[in-house]
Amino acid sequence: MPNLRKRCRLAFLTWAALLVFLPLGTTTAYAQLRGHGGPVRALAISPDGQTAVTGSFDSTAIRWSLTRDAAEQVLRFHADAVNAVVLLRDGRAATAGADGRIAIWTPGKAEPDAVLEGHTAPIAALAASPDGATLASASWDYTVRLWPLAGGAPRVLDGHTQNVNGVAFSPDGRTLVSVSYDQSIRIWPLSGSSAPTVITMPTPLNAVAVGSNGEIVTGGADGKLYFLTDAGAGTGEIVAGPRPVISIAISPDGALVAAASIGGSVAMIDRKTRGLARTLVGPGLPVWSVAFLPDGRTLLTGGADNIIRRWNAVTGDPIDPVLLETAGDPLAAYAGDHGAEVFRACVACHTLGPGQANRAGPTLAGIFGRRIATLPGYNFSQALKRLDIVWTPETVSRLFEIGPAAYTPGTKMPEQRIGSEQDRAALVQFLERATK
């Protein structure tokens, strides 16, 4: 089904497969940066700026050499979308997926060194402690887990009542910050047995970052960034854009915050003035991940068009001109249709017409009147196959009224609602026309 932020299984497509056979010494950077076969969900950059690791809806991670502009290794382990990646202090990488597992990788090895299991739902975010000893994971099972990288059982942090979407350590490693779709920020003391500080926010939260001074920055489904002290006191907010913020990065010098939107733009915020410095505008598809290089001037973004782009964060200009090439707008024929604009964030994962292939999600051609999870040729989850739902205008509207977690329990869809009855009606009317 259409979903404004869908994370769903994707078959490993041609580009990712071809990467296996590309010579590692190639210098055709732009073809390499298009290597994923699905939206680029996660990005991490090494402290020296020489290495990046990306995770994708195509169930793989890729380790890149940024000095040679080449893919060094495709990491295949996860059975579902790779939602989070982090580079550890010792040079290893950690990847986490919608399959609820974490894999730890040594460069060059084809299999993970270790697999961390315990979460019972997709993992949405990872963070490494400043001392490199602990890995934190945020999950849609409503928990945060702290994994000792030297081995041992994880510490489970309970309390959130909905999907936990972001997690970040304080600079001194004494506290951990988590944010959730339950509209709360929790600041967890990591020593002793003190209860977390809980801050209630006005919107569901999708991402969090912590600056070198301990300032907390979180992004919401309302398109705003919220700034708080290390103790949780609010210090300001700014509208980053009209669509939900889904990824945040703070520049190494602390001057800028990059806020990526499901609407396809990246807002560059001046931390000192709390002002919008500039907006990076790509092809209009969701930007799932952002990360700064150590120079603080270069920003990498991972998008729903499967491409990793490089930007000058100071001027807002793209660094890779060839990456401006984009496919034609699949909704161009529906210009001016409000329902098509509501659907726009879904086009990266779904096609509409007869004869069009599945993408990350199944094609929606002929969706009305079809029982859930019965489209031939698409690998649906067992949870969806057990549901007794037939897609009609009423059931589609209900899906987005109460959200996937409530309407299709067990789904790997992110929790996303369309609060406006008018927007839901426009979406349904558009789908009735476009999917016949």
C-alpha positions as CSV (number, residue, x, y, z in Angstrom):
1,M,0.0,0.0,0.0
2,P,1.1,3.6,-0.4
3,N,2.9,5.0,2.7
4,L,4.5,8.3,3.0
5,R,7.6,6.8,4.5
6,K,7.6,3.2,3.5
7,R,10.4,0.9,4.5
8,C,9.8,-2.4,2.8
9,R,11.7,-5.3,1.4
10,L,13.3,-4.8,-2.0
11,A,14.8,-7.4,-4.3
12,F,18.5,-6.8,-4.9
13,L,18.4,-5.0,-8.2
14,T,20.8,-4.7,-11.2
15,W,23.1,-1.8,-10.0
16,A,23.8,-3.4,-6.7
17,A,24.6,-6.7,-8.3
18,L,26.9,-5.1,-10.8
19,L,29.0,-3.6,-8.0
20,V,30.4,-7.0,-7.2
21,F,32.1,-7.1,-10.6
22,L,33.3,-3.5,-10.8
23,P,37.1,-3.2,-10.3
24,L,37.9,-1.5,-7.0
25,G,40.4,0.8,-8.7
26,T,37.8,2.5,-11.0
27,T,37.6,6.2,-10.8
28,T,34.1,6.6,-12.3
29,A,32.7,8.0,-9.1
30,Y,29.3,8.9,-10.2
31,A,28.3,5.4,-11.4
32,Q,29.6,4.0,-8.2
33,L,27.5,6.4,-6.1
34,R,24.5,5.1,-7.8
35,G,25.2,1.5,-6.7
36,H,22.3,0.9,-4.4
37,G,19.2,-0.8,-5.8
38,G,16.9,1.0,-3.4
39,P,16.5,4.3,-1.4
40,V,19.6,5.1,0.6
41,R,18.3,5.0,4.2
42,A,21.4,5.5,6.2
43,L,24.8,7.3,5.9
44,A,27.9,7.3,8.1
45,I,31.3,8.9,7.4
46,S,34.6,8.1,9.1
47,P,36.3,10.9,11.2
48,D,39.1,11.2,8.6
49,G,36.5,11.6,5.8
50,Q,38.1,8.8,3.7
51,T,35.3,6.2,4.2
52,A,31.6,6.1,4.1
53,V,29.1,3.4,4.8
54,T,25.6,3.5,3.5
55,G,22.5,1.3,4.1
56,S,19.6,0.8,1.8
57,F,16.1,-0.5,1.4
58,D,17.7,-3.0,-0.9
59,S,18.8,-4.9,2.2
60,T,22.5,-4.2,1.7
61,A,25.1,-1.9,3.0
62,I,28.1,-0.5,0.9
63,R,31.5,0.6,2.2
64,W,32.8,3.4,0.0
65,S,36.3,4.9,-0.5
66,L,35.7,8.6,-0.7
67,T,39.3,9.2,-1.7
68,R,39.0,7.0,-4.7
69,D,35.3,7.5,-5.2
70,A,34.8,3.8,-5.5
71,A,32.7,1.1,-3.8
72,E,35.0,-1.2,-1.8
73,Q,32.6,-3.8,-0.5
74,V,28.9,-4.7,-0.6
75,L,27.8,-6.1,2.7
76,R,25.0,-8.7,2.4
77,F,23.5,-10.1,5.6
78,H,20.2,-8.5,6.5
79,A,16.9,-10.0,5.4
80,D,15.3,-6.6,5.1
81,A,16.0,-2.9,4.7
82,V,19.2,-1.6,6.3
83,N,17.9,1.4,8.3
84,A,21.0,2.4,10.3
85,V,24.8,2.3,10.0
86,V,27.6,3.6,12.1
87,L,31.4,3.5,11.9
88,L,33.1,2.4,15.1
89,R,36.3,3.8,16.4
90,D,38.3,0.7,15.5
91,G,37.3,1.0,11.8
92,R,34.6,-1.6,11.9
93,A,31.1,-0.8,10.8
94,A,27.7,-1.7,12.4
95,T,24.6,-2.1,10.3
96,A,21.0,-2.6,11.6
97,G,17.9,-3.5,9.7
98,A,14.2,-3.9,9.6
99,D,14.9,-7.6,10.4
100,G,15.7,-6.5,14.0
101,R,19.4,-7.5,13.9
102,I,22.7,-5.7,14.2
103,A,25.8,-6.9,12.3
104,I,29.4,-5.9,13.1
105,W,31.7,-5.8,10.2
106,T,35.5,-5.8,9.8
107,P,36.6,-4.1,6.5
108,G,37.2,-6.7,3.8
109,K,35.4,-9.6,5.5
110,A,32.5,-11.1,3.7
111,E,30.7,-12.1,6.9
112,P,30.0,-10.1,10.0
113,D,32.2,-10.6,13.0
114,A,29.2,-10.6,15.3
115,V,25.4,-10.5,15.1
116,L,23.5,-8.8,18.0
117,E,19.9,-10.1,18.4
118,G,17.2,-9.2,20.8
119,H,15.0,-6.6,19.3
120,T,11.6,-7.9,18.2
121,A,10.8,-5.2,15.6
122,P,12.8,-3.1,13.0
123,I,15.8,-1.2,14.2
124,A,15.5,2.5,13.1
125,A,18.8,4.1,14.4
126,L,22.2,3.3,15.9
127,A,24.7,5.4,17.8
128,A,28.2,4.6,19.1
129,S,29.4,5.9,22.5
130,P,32.2,8.4,22.5
131,D,34.6,5.9,24.1
132,G,33.7,3.3,21.5
133,A,32.7,0.7,24.1
134,T,28.9,0.7,23.6
135,L,26.5,0.6,20.8
136,A,22.9,2.0,21.2
137,S,20.0,0.9,19.1
138,A,16.5,2.3,18.8
139,S,13.7,0.0,17.7
140,W,10.0,-0.1,16.8
141,D,9.6,-2.6,19.6
142,Y,9.5,0.6,21.8
143,T,12.9,-0.1,23.4
144,V,16.4,1.2,23.3
145,R,19.2,-1.3,23.9
146,L,22.8,-0.7,24.9
147,W,25.2,-3.3,23.6
148,P,28.7,-3.8,25.1
149,L,30.9,-4.2,22.1
150,A,33.3,-6.3,24.2
151,G,30.5,-8.8,24.6
152,G,27.8,-9.4,27.1
153,A,24.1,-9.0,27.5
154,P,22.5,-5.7,26.4
155,R,20.9,-3.2,28.8
156,V,17.3,-2.6,27.8
157,L,15.8,0.8,28.3
158,D,12.0,0.7,28.5
159,G,9.4,3.5,28.6
160,H,8.6,4.7,25.2
161,T,5.0,3.8,24.1
162,Q,5.6,3.9,20.3
163,N,8.3,3.4,17.7
164,V,11.7,4.7,18.9
165,N,13.1,6.5,15.8
166,G,16.4,8.1,17.0
167,V,19.1,7.8,19.5
168,A,22.3,9.8,20.3
169,F,24.9,9.9,23.1
170,S,25.9,13.1,24.9
171,P,29.5,14.2,24.1
172,D,30.8,13.0,27.5
173,G,29.0,9.6,27.2
174,R,27.1,10.0,30.5
175,T,23.7,10.2,29.0
176,L,21.7,8.9,26.0
177,V,18.9,10.7,24.2
178,S,16.1,8.8,22.5
179,V,13.2,10.2,20.5
180,S,9.9,8.5,19.6
181,Y,6.7,8.7,17.7
182,D,5.1,8.9,21.1
183,Q,6.0,12.6,21.1
184,S,8.6,12.3,23.8
185,I,12.3,12.8,24.3
186,R,14.0,10.7,27.0
187,I,17.3,11.6,28.5
188,W,18.8,8.5,30.1
189,P,21.5,8.6,32.7
190,L,23.9,5.8,31.9
191,S,25.3,5.4,35.4
192,G,23.3,4.5,38.5
193,S,19.7,3.7,38.4
194,S,18.1,7.1,38.0
195,A,14.9,7.3,35.9
196,P,15.1,9.2,32.6
197,T,14.1,12.8,32.2
198,V,11.0,12.7,29.9
199,I,10.1,15.8,27.8
200,T,6.8,15.8,26.0
201,M,6.9,17.4,22.6
202,P,4.1,18.7,20.4
203,T,4.7,16.3,17.6
204,P,5.9,12.7,16.8
205,L,9.7,12.7,16.5
206,N,11.7,11.0,13.8
207,A,15.4,11.9,14.4
208,V,17.8,13.4,16.9
209,A,21.4,14.7,17.1
210,V,23.5,16.0,19.9
211,G,26.0,18.8,19.5
212,S,29.5,19.0,21.0
213,N,28.2,21.3,23.7
214,G,25.4,18.9,24.6
215,E,22.6,20.7,22.9
216,I,19.9,18.4,21.6
217,V,18.3,18.9,18.2
218,T,15.3,16.8,17.2
219,G,13.1,16.7,14.1
220,G,9.4,16.2,14.0
221,A,6.6,15.1,11.8
222,D,5.4,18.7,11.8
223,G,8.5,19.8,9.7
224,K,10.1,21.6,12.6
225,L,13.4,21.4,14.4
226,Y,13.4,21.7,18.2
227,F,16.4,22.7,20.2
228,L,16.9,21.8,23.9
229,T,19.6,22.0,26.5
230,D,21.4,18.9,27.6
231,A,19.0,18.8,30.6
232,G,15.9,19.0,28.3
233,A,14.9,22.6,28.5
234,G,13.6,24.1,25.3
235,T,15.7,26.8,23.7
236,G,14.1,27.3,20.4
237,E,12.4,25.9,17.3
238,I,12.4,26.6,13.6
239,V,10.3,25.4,10.6
240,A,12.6,23.4,8.4
241,G,9.9,22.8,5.8
242,P,6.3,21.8,5.2
243,R,7.0,18.0,5.4
244,P,8.2,15.7,8.1
245,V,11.9,15.9,9.1
246,I,13.4,12.4,8.8
247,S,17.2,12.8,9.3
248,I,19.4,15.3,11.1
249,A,23.2,16.0,11.1
250,I,25.2,18.6,12.9
251,S,28.4,19.9,11.2
252,P,31.7,19.0,13.0
253,D,32.3,22.7,13.8
254,G,28.7,22.9,15.2
255,A,27.7,25.8,13.0
256,L,25.1,24.1,10.9
257,V,22.3,21.6,11.2
258,A,21.1,19.7,8.1
259,A,17.5,18.6,8.3
260,A,16.4,16.2,5.6
261,S,12.7,16.1,4.6
262,I,10.4,13.5,3.2
263,G,9.4,16.2,0.8
264,G,12.9,16.0,-0.9
265,S,14.7,19.1,0.4
266,V,17.4,19.6,3.0
267,A,17.2,22.7,5.2
268,M,20.5,24.1,6.3
269,I,20.0,25.8,9.7
270,D,22.4,28.3,11.3
271,R,22.6,27.0,14.9
272,K,23.6,30.3,16.4
273,T,20.8,32.4,14.9
274,R,18.3,29.6,14.6
275,G,17.7,30.8,11.1
276,L,17.2,29.0,7.8
277,A,20.5,29.6,5.9
278,R,19.6,27.9,2.7
279,T,17.7,24.9,1.3
280,L,19.2,22.2,-0.8
281,V,16.7,21.1,-3.5
282,G,17.1,17.8,-5.2
283,P,14.7,15.8,-7.5
284,G,11.7,16.1,-5.1
285,L,11.9,12.6,-3.6
286,P,12.4,11.9,0.1
287,V,15.9,12.5,1.5
288,W,16.4,9.6,4.0
289,S,19.9,10.4,5.3
290,V,22.4,13.2,5.7
291,A,26.0,13.3,7.0
292,F,28.7,15.9,7.0
293,L,32.3,15.4,6.0
294,P,34.9,16.5,8.6
295,D,35.5,19.7,6.7
296,G,32.1,20.9,7.7
297,R,31.5,22.2,4.2
298,T,30.6,19.1,2.4
299,L,27.3,17.3,3.0
300,L,26.4,13.8,1.7
301,T,22.7,13.0,1.2
302,G,21.0,9.6,0.5
303,G,17.8,9.7,-1.3
304,A,14.8,7.8,-2.5
305,D,16.2,7.8,-6.0
306,N,19.0,5.4,-4.8
307,I,21.7,8.1,-5.3
308,I,24.3,9.5,-2.9
309,R,24.7,13.2,-3.6
310,R,27.4,15.6,-2.5
311,W,26.7,19.2,-1.7
312,N,28.5,22.4,-0.7
313,A,26.7,23.0,2.6
314,V,27.9,26.7,2.6
315,T,26.6,27.7,-0.8
316,G,23.9,25.0,-1.3
317,D,25.4,24.0,-4.7
318,P,25.7,20.4,-5.8
319,I,29.3,19.2,-6.1
320,D,28.6,16.4,-8.5
321,P,26.9,17.9,-11.6
322,V,26.2,14.5,-13.2
323,L,24.1,13.6,-10.2
324,L,21.6,16.2,-11.2
325,E,20.3,13.8,-13.8
326,T,16.9,12.5,-12.8
327,A,14.2,10.4,-14.3
328,G,11.1,12.2,-15.6
329,D,8.5,13.1,-13.0
330,P,6.1,10.1,-12.8
331,L,3.4,12.4,-11.6
332,A,3.8,15.0,-14.3
333,A,0.6,14.0,-15.9
334,Y,-1.3,14.8,-12.7
335,A,0.0,18.4,-12.3
336,G,-2.3,20.4,-10.1
337,D,-4.0,17.3,-8.6
338,H,-3.9,17.7,-4.8
339,G,-4.2,13.9,-4.3
340,A,-1.1,13.4,-6.5
341,E,0.9,15.8,-4.3
342,V,-0.2,13.9,-1.2
343,F,1.0,10.7,-3.0
344,R,4.3,12.2,-4.2
345,A,6.4,10.8,-1.3
346,C,5.2,7.3,-2.3
347,V,6.5,7.3,-5.9
348,A,9.9,6.1,-4.9
349,C,8.4,2.8,-3.6
350,H,5.3,2.3,-5.8
351,T,4.2,2.4,-9.4
352,L,0.6,3.0,-10.4
353,G,-0.1,1.7,-13.9
354,P,-0.7,-1.7,-15.5
355,G,2.6,-3.2,-16.7
356,Q,4.7,-1.2,-14.3
357,A,7.1,-3.2,-12.1
358,N,7.2,-3.5,-8.4
359,R,9.7,-1.2,-6.7
360,A,10.6,-1.2,-3.0
361,G,6.9,-1.8,-2.5
362,P,4.3,-3.5,-4.7
363,T,2.7,-1.8,-7.7
364,L,-0.6,-0.3,-6.9
365,A,-2.1,-1.0,-10.3
366,G,-5.6,-2.6,-9.7
367,I,-5.3,-2.2,-5.9
368,F,-9.0,-1.6,-5.2
369,G,-10.9,-4.8,-4.6
370,R,-7.7,-6.8,-3.9
371,R,-7.1,-8.5,-0.7
372,I,-4.0,-7.3,1.2
373,A,-0.7,-9.1,0.5
374,T,-2.0,-11.1,-2.5
375,L,-0.4,-9.4,-5.4
376,P,1.6,-12.1,-7.4
377,G,5.3,-11.6,-7.6
378,Y,5.9,-9.6,-4.5
379,N,7.3,-11.0,-1.2
380,F,4.9,-9.8,1.5
381,S,5.5,-10.3,5.2
382,Q,3.7,-13.1,7.0
383,A,2.1,-10.5,9.2
384,L,0.3,-8.9,6.3
385,K,-0.7,-12.2,4.8
386,R,-2.6,-13.1,7.9
387,L,-4.7,-10.0,7.8
388,D,-8.3,-10.0,6.4
389,I,-8.4,-6.6,4.7
390,V,-9.6,-5.8,1.2
391,W,-8.4,-2.5,-0.2
392,T,-11.2,-0.2,-0.8
393,P,-11.4,3.6,-0.6
394,E,-12.6,3.2,2.9
395,T,-9.8,0.9,4.0
396,V,-7.1,2.9,2.4
397,S,-8.4,6.0,4.1
398,R,-8.6,4.2,7.4
399,L,-5.0,3.0,7.0
400,F,-3.7,6.6,7.0
401,E,-6.2,7.8,9.5
402,I,-5.1,5.6,12.4
403,G,-1.7,4.6,11.0
404,P,-0.1,1.3,9.8
405,A,0.8,0.1,13.3
406,A,-2.8,0.1,14.5
407,Y,-4.5,-0.9,11.2
408,T,-2.0,-3.5,9.9
409,P,-0.2,-4.8,13.1
410,G,3.0,-6.5,12.5
411,T,3.8,-4.5,9.4
412,K,7.2,-3.1,8.7
413,M,5.7,0.2,7.6
414,P,6.8,3.3,9.6
415,E,4.1,4.9,11.7
416,Q,2.6,7.6,9.5
417,R,-0.8,9.2,9.5
418,I,-2.6,11.8,7.4
419,G,-4.5,13.8,9.9
420,S,-6.5,15.9,7.4
421,E,-9.7,14.2,6.2
422,Q,-9.5,16.3,3.0
423,D,-6.0,15.1,2.3
424,R,-7.0,11.5,2.8
425,A,-10.0,11.9,0.5
426,A,-7.9,13.6,-2.2
427,L,-5.3,10.7,-2.0
428,V,-8.0,8.1,-2.3
429,Q,-9.7,9.8,-5.2
430,F,-6.3,10.1,-7.0
431,L,-5.6,6.4,-6.5
432,E,-9.0,5.4,-7.8
433,R,-8.2,7.3,-11.0
434,A,-4.5,6.4,-11.4
435,T,-4.5,2.7,-10.5
436,K,-7.3,1.6,-12.9
